[in-house]
Amino acid sequence: MPETKKIILLVGLMGSGKTSVGKRLATKLSLPFIDGDTEVEKASGLSLVELFKCFGEEEYRAGEARVMKRLLQGESCVLASGGGSFVAKQTRDLAKKYALTIWLKADIDTLYHRTAGRTRRPFLLGDNETVKTKLKEYISEEYPYYSEADIVVETKEEQVENTVRRVVSAIKNYYKKG
C-alpha cells in the first residue's frame, strides 16, 4: 500500500458503512480512525439528535462544517464523515486539498436495512415508510456531491472485511494511475 500523508476521507449516506469500514481500514493502514459524528458530539457536548432538536438543521450543519474543517487540516487518519457533511462546498474544497476521498455508495435497500429503527440518526427519525422516503430524497440530493469523490466503492450486504479489501484495492489502483 502506498504511503500517503493525506487523510483518507470516507463519504456517503447514513448506513453506507463509513464507520464500520473506516475502523477496519484504519487498522489495516496503521492509521488512527476518527468518526466525524462523534467529533461533532464532542464539540457540542450534545448527542446528534439533541443538537438537531435544540439548534435546527442550519446550526447543526454549520457546527459540522467547523468540525470537518478542523479534522481535514489535521494529521493523517481515516476519517468517516457525517452523512451530509460532504454536501457543504467548504468541506468538499478542503477534502480536495487534504484528503483522498472515497465514496461508499450503497443502494436504497442496503441503506434502509442498515438504518431502519436506529434512533441515533436525527435525519432518519420516523416510521419505516418515512425513513425510506427520506433515504430516496437524500440519494437524489446528495449523490451528485458524492460523485466528486476520488474513488467510488459500491457497498453491499457482505462482510465488512470484504468491503475493506475492495477499498484497499481501489486505493492501490488509484495511486497506480496516479
N, CA and C atoms as a LAMMPS dump frame, in Angstrom:
ITEM: TIMESTEP
0
ITEM: NUMBER OF ATOMS
534
ITEM: BOX BOUNDS ff ff ff
-5.0000000000000000e+02 5.0000000000000000e+02
-5.0000000000000000e+02 5.0000000000000000e+02
-5.0000000000000000e+02 5.0000000000000000e+02
ITEM: ATOMS id mol type element x y z
1 1 1 N 0.855 -1.186 0
2 1 2 C 0 0 0
3 1 3 C 0.894 1.24 0
4 2 1 N 0.676 2.163 -0.922
5 2 2 C 1.489 3.371 -0.938
6 2 3 C 1.222 4.216 0.3
7 3 1 N 2.288 4.777 0.842
8 3 2 C 2.11 5.656 1.995
9 3 3 C 1.58 6.992 1.526
10 4 1 N 0.699 7.536 2.304
11 4 2 C 0.147 8.834 1.976
12 4 3 C 0.111 9.691 3.214
13 5 1 N 0.374 10.949 3.037
14 5 2 C 0.251 11.891 4.149
15 5 3 C -1.159 12.462 4.185
16 6 1 N -1.936 12.114 3.195
17 6 2 C -3.299 12.626 3.12
18 6 3 C -4.215 11.877 4.078
19 7 1 N -5.283 12.53 4.408
20 7 2 C -6.354 11.907 5.164
21 7 3 C -7.153 11.044 4.196
22 8 1 N -7.59 9.876 4.65
23 8 2 C -8.49 9.038 3.879
24 8 3 C -9.896 9.406 4.378
25 9 1 N -10.663 10.094 3.557
26 9 2 C -11.987 10.57 3.941
27 9 3 C -13.058 9.69 3.319
28 10 1 N -13.835 9.033 4.162
29 10 2 C -14.944 8.212 3.695
30 10 3 C -16.213 9.046 3.708
31 11 1 N -16.881 9.098 2.563
32 11 2 C -18.119 9.86 2.442
33 11 3 C -19.23 8.933 1.965
34 12 1 N -20.465 9.339 2.214
35 12 2 C -21.614 8.552 1.793
36 12 3 C -22.771 8.783 2.742
37 13 1 N -23.913 8.277 2.359
38 13 2 C -25.108 8.447 3.179
39 13 3 C -25.026 7.625 4.462
40 14 1 N -25.912 7.958 5.389
41 14 2 C -26.05 7.19 6.618
42 14 3 C -26.332 5.747 6.264
43 15 1 N -25.56 4.844 6.837
44 15 2 C -25.768 3.426 6.563
45 15 3 C -24.904 2.878 5.447
46 16 1 N -24.072 3.721 4.848
47 16 2 C -23.23 3.236 3.748
48 16 3 C -22.034 2.431 4.245
49 17 1 N -21.721 2.536 5.541
50 17 2 C -20.628 1.745 6.105
51 17 3 C -19.403 2.543 6.479
52 18 1 N -19.51 3.853 6.534
53 18 2 C -18.329 4.687 6.786
54 18 3 C -17.621 4.335 8.102
55 19 1 N -18.391 4.15 9.16
56 19 2 C -17.775 3.861 10.458
57 19 3 C -17.244 2.438 10.527
58 20 1 N -18.046 1.458 10.154
59 20 2 C -17.586 0.071 10.268
60 20 3 C -16.428 -0.209 9.316
61 21 1 N -16.501 0.282 8.092
62 21 2 C -15.399 0.11 7.143
63 21 3 C -14.197 0.945 7.604
64 22 1 N -14.466 2.159 8.05
65 22 2 C -13.398 3.063 8.459
66 22 3 C -12.546 2.522 9.585
67 23 1 N -13.165 1.948 10.592
68 23 2 C -12.403 1.396 11.727
69 23 3 C -11.459 0.295 11.265
70 24 1 N -11.971 -0.601 10.448
71 24 2 C -11.138 -1.722 9.976
72 24 3 C -10.078 -1.259 8.974
73 25 1 N -10.442 -0.298 8.142
74 25 2 C -9.478 0.252 7.185
75 25 3 C -8.329 0.94 7.919
76 26 1 N -8.656 1.692 8.949
77 26 2 C -7.625 2.376 9.741
78 26 3 C -6.655 1.371 10.349
79 27 1 N -7.17 0.283 10.881
80 27 2 C -6.311 -0.758 11.453
81 27 3 C -5.404 -1.334 10.38
82 28 1 N -5.985 -1.642 9.223
83 28 2 C -5.222 -2.228 8.116
84 28 3 C -4.121 -1.278 7.619
85 29 1 N -4.382 0.029 7.644
86 29 2 C -3.417 1.021 7.156
87 29 3 C -2.541 1.596 8.268
88 30 1 N -2.723 1.103 9.493
89 30 2 C -1.978 1.593 10.663
90 30 3 C -2.141 3.106 10.838
91 31 1 N -3.377 3.546 10.701
92 31 2 C -3.71 4.96 10.891
93 31 3 C -4.761 5.077 11.988
94 32 1 N -4.818 6.225 12.649
95 32 2 C -5.914 6.416 13.602
96 32 3 C -7.241 6.543 12.859
97 33 1 N -8.326 6.176 13.536
98 33 2 C -9.668 6.33 12.997
99 33 3 C -10.368 7.453 13.746
100 34 1 N -11.031 8.33 12.989
101 34 2 C -11.815 9.409 13.583
102 34 3 C -13.208 9.371 12.963
103 35 1 N -14.22 9.402 13.825
104 35 2 C -15.605 9.437 13.382
105 35 3 C -16.098 10.872 13.456
106 36 1 N -16.467 11.437 12.319
107 36 2 C -16.906 12.832 12.263
108 36 3 C -18.111 13.11 13.148
109 37 1 N -19.078 12.194 13.174
110 37 2 C -20.256 12.394 14.018
111 37 3 C -19.874 12.455 15.5
112 38 1 N -18.973 11.576 15.921
113 38 2 C -18.521 11.58 17.313
114 38 3 C -17.824 12.899 17.644
115 39 1 N -17.05 13.412 16.7
116 39 2 C -16.356 14.687 16.924
117 39 3 C -17.338 15.85 17.009
118 40 1 N -18.419 15.81 16.249
119 40 2 C -19.464 16.84 16.344
120 40 3 C -20.105 16.779 17.731
121 41 1 N -20.369 15.563 18.205
122 41 2 C -20.953 15.407 19.537
123 41 3 C -20.01 15.938 20.622
124 42 1 N -18.722 15.63 20.512
125 42 2 C -17.739 16.127 21.491
126 42 3 C -17.689 17.652 21.484
127 43 1 N -17.66 18.232 20.296
128 43 2 C -17.547 19.688 20.175
129 43 3 C -18.776 20.404 20.738
130 44 1 N -19.945 19.802 20.575
131 44 2 C -21.183 20.456 21.011
132 44 3 C -21.583 20.078 22.428
133 45 1 N -21.081 18.938 22.901
134 45 2 C -21.495 18.452 24.204
135 45 3 C -22.893 17.847 24.189
136 46 1 N -23.415 17.589 22.997
137 46 2 C -24.764 17.041 22.825
138 46 3 C -24.72 15.857 21.877
139 47 1 N -25.716 14.978 21.997
140 47 2 C -25.851 13.92 21.003
141 47 3 C -26.294 14.57 19.692
142 48 1 N -26.145 13.862 18.592
143 48 2 C -26.576 14.407 17.305
144 48 3 C -28.066 14.743 17.317
145 49 1 N -28.864 13.867 17.906
146 49 2 C -30.309 14.101 17.968
147 49 3 C -30.616 15.346 18.797
148 50 1 N -29.958 15.484 19.963
149 50 2 C -30.173 16.66 20.819
150 50 3 C -29.725 17.937 20.11
151 51 1 N -28.589 17.874 19.463
152 51 2 C -28.055 19.031 18.74
153 51 3 C -29.04 19.492 17.673
154 52 1 N -29.549 18.558 16.93
155 52 2 C -30.512 18.867 15.866
156 52 3 C -31.796 19.462 16.45
157 53 1 N -32.312 18.85 17.518
158 53 2 C -33.555 19.325 18.136
159 53 3 C -33.387 20.719 18.749
160 54 1 N -32.251 20.957 19.387
161 54 2 C -32.028 22.24 20.085
162 54 3 C -31.732 23.394 19.133
163 55 1 N -30.982 23.126 18.072
164 55 2 C -30.486 24.215 17.24
165 55 3 C -30.979 24.202 15.797
166 56 1 N -31.59 23.112 15.363
167 56 2 C -32.091 23.036 13.998
168 56 3 C -31.014 22.624 13.01
169 57 1 N -31.453 22.37 11.789
170 57 2 C -30.535 21.833 10.78
171 57 3 C -29.443 22.823 10.381
172 58 1 N -29.788 24.087 10.25
173 58 2 C -28.793 25.065 9.783
174 58 3 C -27.601 25.154 10.74
175 59 1 N -27.864 25.272 12.035
176 59 2 C -26.766 25.354 13.001
177 59 3 C -26.054 24.011 13.139
178 60 1 N -26.812 22.931 13.025
179 60 2 C -26.203 21.595 13.042
180 60 3 C -25.163 21.504 11.922
181 61 1 N -25.553 21.896 10.717
182 61 2 C -24.646 21.829 9.564
183 61 3 C -23.463 22.788 9.713
184 62 1 N -23.7 23.963 10.283
185 62 2 C -22.607 24.922 10.491
186 62 3 C -21.579 24.349 11.468
187 63 1 N -22.05 23.742 12.541
188 63 2 C -21.141 23.116 13.501
189 63 3 C -20.39 21.954 12.883
190 64 1 N -21.088 21.163 12.095
191 64 2 C -20.468 20.036 11.407
192 64 3 C -19.368 20.531 10.462
193 65 1 N -19.624 21.619 9.752
194 65 2 C -18.628 22.185 8.827
195 65 3 C -17.39 22.669 9.587
196 66 1 N -17.592 23.275 10.754
197 66 2 C -16.446 23.728 11.562
198 66 3 C -15.596 22.549 12.01
199 67 1 N -16.253 21.487 12.446
200 67 2 C -15.537 20.296 12.893
201 67 3 C -14.791 19.654 11.722
202 68 1 N -15.444 19.534 10.575
203 68 2 C -14.789 18.935 9.408
204 68 3 C -13.589 19.77 8.961
205 69 1 N -13.694 21.089 9.037
206 69 2 C -12.564 21.958 8.674
207 69 3 C -11.357 21.646 9.561
208 70 1 N -11.597 21.531 10.858
209 70 2 C -10.516 21.228 11.801
210 70 3 C -9.921 19.855 11.507
211 71 1 N -10.78 18.861 11.302
212 71 2 C -10.306 17.497 11.085
213 71 3 C -9.548 17.348 9.771
214 72 1 N -10.046 17.989 8.719
215 72 2 C -9.395 17.857 7.409
216 72 3 C -8.041 18.553 7.353
217 73 1 N -7.787 19.44 8.275
218 73 2 C -6.484 20.108 8.324
219 73 3 C -5.568 19.463 9.36
220 74 1 N -5.994 18.302 9.868
221 74 2 C -5.236 17.609 10.897
222 74 3 C -4.284 16.57 10.328
223 75 1 N -3.877 15.674 11.198
224 75 2 C -2.921 14.617 10.853
225 75 3 C -3.586 13.54 9.997
226 76 1 N -2.753 12.759 9.322
227 76 2 C -3.244 11.636 8.52
228 76 3 C -4.064 10.691 9.391
229 77 1 N -5.174 10.256 8.852
230 77 2 C -6.059 9.342 9.558
231 77 3 C -7.066 8.801 8.555
232 78 1 N -7.897 7.894 9.019
233 78 2 C -9.087 7.51 8.274
234 78 3 C -10.234 8.248 8.96
235 79 1 N -10.912 9.072 8.208
236 79 2 C -11.966 9.932 8.747
237 79 3 C -13.306 9.556 8.117
238 80 1 N -14.248 9.147 8.956
239 80 2 C -15.608 8.87 8.494
240 80 3 C -16.407 10.156 8.652
241 81 1 N -16.828 10.726 7.547
242 81 2 C -17.556 11.996 7.609
243 81 3 C -18.987 11.759 8.052
244 82 1 N -19.604 12.811 8.564
245 82 2 C -21.039 12.747 8.83
246 82 3 C -21.753 12.597 7.492
247 83 1 N -22.917 11.978 7.503
248 83 2 C -23.642 11.665 6.27
249 83 3 C -23.742 12.809 5.276
250 84 1 N -24.126 13.992 5.717
251 84 2 C -24.331 15.096 4.79
252 84 3 C -23.208 16.11 4.75
253 85 1 N -22.13 15.869 5.48
254 85 2 C -21.085 16.901 5.586
255 85 3 C -20.379 17.201 4.262
256 86 1 N -20.306 16.214 3.371
257 86 2 C -19.598 16.398 2.104
258 86 3 C -20.406 17.259 1.134
259 87 1 N -21.664 17.512 1.456
260 87 2 C -22.507 18.372 0.627
261 87 3 C -22.032 19.83 0.714
262 88 1 N -21.471 20.214 1.859
263 88 2 C -21.001 21.585 2.051
264 88 3 C -19.791 21.86 1.157
265 89 1 N -19.86 22.918 0.373
266 89 2 C -18.783 23.255 -0.565
267 89 3 C -17.443 23.415 0.148
268 90 1 N -17.454 24.072 1.303
269 90 2 C -16.21 24.265 2.062
270 90 3 C -15.564 22.922 2.389
271 91 1 N -16.367 21.96 2.805
272 91 2 C -15.834 20.642 3.151
273 91 3 C -15.289 19.94 1.907
274 92 1 N -16.008 20.011 0.799
275 92 2 C -15.516 19.375 -0.438
276 92 3 C -14.209 20.021 -0.896
277 93 1 N -14.124 21.356 -0.814
278 93 2 C -12.893 22.044 -1.216
279 93 3 C -11.717 21.643 -0.335
280 94 1 N -11.928 21.588 0.972
281 94 2 C -10.864 21.164 1.887
282 94 3 C -10.478 19.714 1.635
283 95 1 N -11.468 18.88 1.361
284 95 2 C -11.197 17.469 1.086
285 95 3 C -10.334 17.316 -0.168
286 96 1 N -10.614 18.124 -1.187
287 96 2 C -9.807 18.049 -2.415
288 96 3 C -8.349 18.398 -2.141
289 97 1 N -8.133 19.282 -1.189
290 97 2 C -6.779 19.734 -0.874
291 97 3 C -6.044 18.771 0.062
292 98 1 N -6.759 18.236 1.06
293 98 2 C -6.095 17.5 2.138
294 98 3 C -6.392 16.007 2.199
295 99 1 N -7.308 15.524 1.388
296 99 2 C -7.751 14.141 1.581
297 99 3 C -7.855 13.37 0.271
298 100 1 N -7.801 12.079 0.411
299 100 2 C -8.199 11.159 -0.641
300 100 3 C -9.626 10.77 -0.272
301 101 1 N -10.581 11.1 -1.125
302 101 2 C -11.983 10.872 -0.787
303 101 3 C -12.492 9.578 -1.416
304 102 1 N -13.189 8.814 -0.597
305 102 2 C -13.745 7.537 -1.04
306 102 3 C -15.231 7.541 -0.73
307 103 1 N -16.037 7.443 -1.784
308 103 2 C -17.483 7.381 -1.631
309 103 3 C -17.883 5.929 -1.469
310 104 1 N -18.441 5.608 -0.316
311 104 2 C -19.029 4.291 -0.099
312 104 3 C -20.479 4.399 -0.553
313 105 1 N -20.719 3.923 -1.749
314 105 2 C -22.016 4.081 -2.406
315 105 3 C -22.889 2.849 -2.155
316 106 1 N -24.075 3.093 -1.642
317 106 2 C -24.985 1.993 -1.34
318 106 3 C -26.342 2.255 -1.976
319 107 1 N -27.037 1.177 -2.318
320 107 2 C -28.38 1.333 -2.881
321 107 3 C -29.405 1.525 -1.76
322 108 1 N -30.604 1.868 -2.137
323 108 2 C -31.663 2.191 -1.175
324 108 3 C -31.955 1.033 -0.227
325 109 1 N -31.979 -0.192 -0.723
326 109 2 C -32.295 -1.334 0.137
327 109 3 C -31.215 -1.567 1.191
328 110 1 N -29.96 -1.436 0.8
329 110 2 C -28.859 -1.592 1.749
330 110 3 C -28.924 -0.507 2.813
331 111 1 N -29.113 0.744 2.389
332 111 2 C -29.198 1.858 3.338
333 111 3 C -30.358 1.672 4.306
334 112 1 N -31.499 1.287 3.767
335 112 2 C -32.682 1.11 4.607
336 112 3 C -32.445 -0.002 5.635
337 113 1 N -31.938 -1.116 5.179
338 113 2 C -31.689 -2.259 6.067
339 113 3 C -30.749 -1.858 7.208
340 114 1 N -29.751 -1.055 6.91
341 114 2 C -28.74 -0.68 7.912
342 114 3 C -29.186 0.449 8.837
343 115 1 N -30.199 1.206 8.446
344 115 2 C -30.579 2.363 9.258
345 115 3 C -31.946 2.244 9.929
346 116 1 N -32.795 1.368 9.459
347 116 2 C -34.162 1.261 9.994
348 116 3 C -34.141 0.983 11.491
349 117 1 N -34.902 1.763 12.226
350 117 2 C -35.048 1.548 13.654
351 117 3 C -33.946 2.127 14.517
352 118 1 N -32.962 2.732 13.924
353 118 2 C -31.871 3.325 14.71
354 118 3 C -32.289 4.717 15.16
355 119 1 N -32.079 5.024 16.422
356 119 2 C -32.551 6.3 16.976
357 119 3 C -31.442 7.337 17.084
358 120 1 N -30.228 7.013 16.709
359 120 2 C -29.104 7.938 16.828
360 120 3 C -28.991 8.872 15.62
361 121 1 N -29.751 8.649 14.592
362 121 2 C -29.635 9.419 13.351
363 121 3 C -30.781 10.427 13.264
364 122 1 N -30.484 11.713 13.531
365 122 2 C -31.559 12.708 13.603
366 122 3 C -32.284 12.935 12.281
367 123 1 N -31.65 12.643 11.174
368 123 2 C -32.27 12.894 9.877
369 123 3 C -33.147 11.735 9.417
370 124 1 N -33.146 10.63 10.177
371 124 2 C -33.925 9.464 9.762
372 124 3 C -34.894 8.996 10.835
373 125 1 N -35.375 9.9 11.635
374 125 2 C -36.355 9.513 12.639
375 125 3 C -37.729 9.439 11.987
376 126 1 N -38.5 8.429 12.349
377 126 2 C -39.84 8.271 11.787
378 126 3 C -40.156 6.812 11.543
379 127 1 N -41.338 6.568 10.998
380 127 2 C -41.731 5.188 10.706
381 127 3 C -40.998 4.682 9.459
382 128 1 N -41.187 3.409 9.16
383 128 2 C -40.441 2.768 8.073
384 128 3 C -40.628 3.457 6.728
385 129 1 N -41.862 3.822 6.39
386 129 2 C -42.111 4.482 5.102
387 129 3 C -41.448 5.856 5.05
388 130 1 N -41.501 6.574 6.178
389 130 2 C -40.864 7.891 6.252
390 130 3 C -39.362 7.761 6.04
391 131 1 N -38.759 6.771 6.684
392 131 2 C -37.312 6.558 6.555
393 131 3 C -36.951 6.252 5.104
394 132 1 N -37.698 5.384 4.461
395 132 2 C -37.402 5.025 3.073
396 132 3 C -37.559 6.241 2.151
397 133 1 N -38.594 7.034 2.384
398 133 2 C -38.809 8.251 1.594
399 133 3 C -37.654 9.235 1.786
400 134 1 N -37.23 9.424 3.034
401 134 2 C -36.115 10.332 3.309
402 134 3 C -34.835 9.841 2.634
403 135 1 N -34.581 8.538 2.704
404 135 2 C -33.381 7.996 2.065
405 135 3 C -33.402 8.241 0.556
406 136 1 N -34.555 8.058 -0.073
407 136 2 C -34.659 8.321 -1.507
408 136 3 C -34.371 9.789 -1.812
409 137 1 N -34.867 10.687 -0.973
410 137 2 C -34.598 12.12 -1.157
411 137 3 C -33.112 12.41 -1.009
412 138 1 N -32.487 11.817 0.017
413 138 2 C -31.047 12.034 0.208
414 138 3 C -30.236 11.507 -0.966
415 139 1 N -30.623 10.357 -1.5
416 139 2 C -29.925 9.812 -2.667
417 139 3 C -30.016 10.816 -3.822
418 140 1 N -31.204 11.304 -4.07
419 140 2 C -31.413 12.257 -5.164
420 140 3 C -30.63 13.548 -4.951
421 141 1 N -30.628 14.062 -3.73
422 141 2 C -30 15.351 -3.431
423 141 3 C -28.484 15.26 -3.267
424 142 1 N -27.999 14.195 -2.638
425 142 2 C -26.601 14.166 -2.213
426 142 3 C -25.671 13.345 -3.1
427 143 1 N -26.177 12.356 -3.831
428 143 2 C -25.286 11.548 -4.655
429 143 3 C -24.511 12.38 -5.679
430 144 1 N -25.092 13.447 -6.249
431 144 2 C -24.275 14.265 -7.157
432 144 3 C -23.029 14.864 -6.483
433 145 1 N -23.121 15.204 -5.208
434 145 2 C -21.951 15.722 -4.482
435 145 3 C -20.942 14.608 -4.216
436 146 1 N -21.446 13.456 -3.78
437 146 2 C -20.545 12.335 -3.506
438 146 3 C -19.806 11.89 -4.755
439 147 1 N -20.404 12.11 -5.914
440 147 2 C -19.763 11.682 -7.165
441 147 3 C -18.47 12.447 -7.431
442 148 1 N -18.221 13.517 -6.68
443 148 2 C -16.965 14.267 -6.805
444 148 3 C -15.807 13.581 -6.08
445 149 1 N -16.077 12.503 -5.358
446 149 2 C -15.025 11.791 -4.634
447 149 3 C -13.999 11.219 -5.608
448 150 1 N -12.789 11.024 -5.11
449 150 2 C -11.7 10.479 -5.93
450 150 3 C -11.964 9.028 -6.329
451 151 1 N -12.581 8.271 -5.426
452 151 2 C -12.797 6.838 -5.614
453 151 3 C -14.238 6.525 -5.235
454 152 1 N -14.851 5.617 -5.974
455 152 2 C -16.192 5.133 -5.627
456 152 3 C -16.1 3.626 -5.386
457 153 1 N -16.606 3.182 -4.23
458 153 2 C -16.668 1.757 -3.92
459 153 3 C -18.107 1.442 -3.55
460 154 1 N -18.709 0.533 -4.296
461 154 2 C -20.083 0.114 -4.006
462 154 3 C -20.073 -0.752 -2.747
463 155 1 N -20.96 -0.41 -1.805
464 155 2 C -21.096 -1.253 -0.622
465 155 3 C -22.366 -2.061 -0.774
466 156 1 N -22.333 -3.244 -0.214
467 156 2 C -23.472 -4.137 -0.336
468 156 3 C -23.539 -5.018 0.892
469 157 1 N -24.524 -5.875 0.922
470 157 2 C -24.665 -6.787 2.051
471 157 3 C -23.582 -7.86 1.927
472 158 1 N -22.492 -7.627 2.621
473 158 2 C -21.376 -8.56 2.656
474 158 3 C -20.627 -8.329 3.954
475 159 1 N -19.7 -9.193 4.279
476 159 2 C -18.894 -8.988 5.475
477 159 3 C -18.073 -7.718 5.296
478 160 1 N -17.925 -6.983 6.368
479 160 2 C -17.208 -5.71 6.314
480 160 3 C -15.791 -5.905 5.796
481 161 1 N -15.158 -6.984 6.176
482 161 2 C -13.784 -7.238 5.723
483 161 3 C -13.693 -7.303 4.198
484 162 1 N -14.721 -7.828 3.557
485 162 2 C -14.727 -7.882 2.092
486 162 3 C -14.787 -6.472 1.507
487 163 1 N -15.609 -5.627 2.097
488 163 2 C -15.679 -4.237 1.633
489 163 3 C -14.338 -3.553 1.845
490 164 1 N -13.721 -3.78 2.994
491 164 2 C -12.424 -3.172 3.287
492 164 3 C -11.389 -3.606 2.251
493 165 1 N -11.385 -4.877 1.9
494 165 2 C -10.438 -5.36 0.874
495 165 3 C -10.661 -4.644 -0.454
496 166 1 N -11.94 -4.432 -0.804
497 166 2 C -12.228 -3.737 -2.06
498 166 3 C -11.81 -2.266 -1.988
499 167 1 N -11.926 -1.649 -0.817
500 167 2 C -11.483 -0.256 -0.643
501 167 3 C -9.96 -0.183 -0.773
502 168 1 N -9.255 -1.083 -0.117
503 168 2 C -7.787 -1.102 -0.212
504 168 3 C -7.356 -1.294 -1.659
505 169 1 N -7.991 -2.194 -2.363
506 169 2 C -7.684 -2.427 -3.779
507 169 3 C -7.94 -1.157 -4.599
508 170 1 N -9.031 -0.473 -4.331
509 170 2 C -9.35 0.757 -5.06
510 170 3 C -8.317 1.851 -4.78
511 171 1 N -7.832 1.928 -3.546
512 171 2 C -6.794 2.916 -3.204
513 171 3 C -5.51 2.587 -3.963
514 172 1 N -5.124 1.329 -3.963
515 172 2 C -3.915 0.917 -4.685
516 172 3 C -4.033 1.267 -6.167
517 173 1 N -5.18 0.954 -6.768
518 173 2 C -5.386 1.266 -8.185
519 173 3 C -5.359 2.767 -8.436
520 174 1 N -5.9 3.543 -7.537
521 174 2 C -5.897 4.992 -7.673
522 174 3 C -4.463 5.521 -7.717
523 175 1 N -3.62 5.036 -6.817
524 175 2 C -2.238 5.516 -6.798
525 175 3 C -1.404 4.974 -7.953
526 176 1 N -1.747 3.805 -8.465
527 176 2 C -1.05 3.273 -9.647
528 176 3 C -1.284 4.178 -10.845
529 177 1 N -2.538 4.649 -10.968
530 177 2 C -2.891 5.53 -12.091
531 177 3 C -2.262 6.899 -11.935
532 178 1 N -2.032 7.272 -10.665
533 178 2 C -1.515 8.496 -10.192
534 178 3 C -1 9.553 -10.931
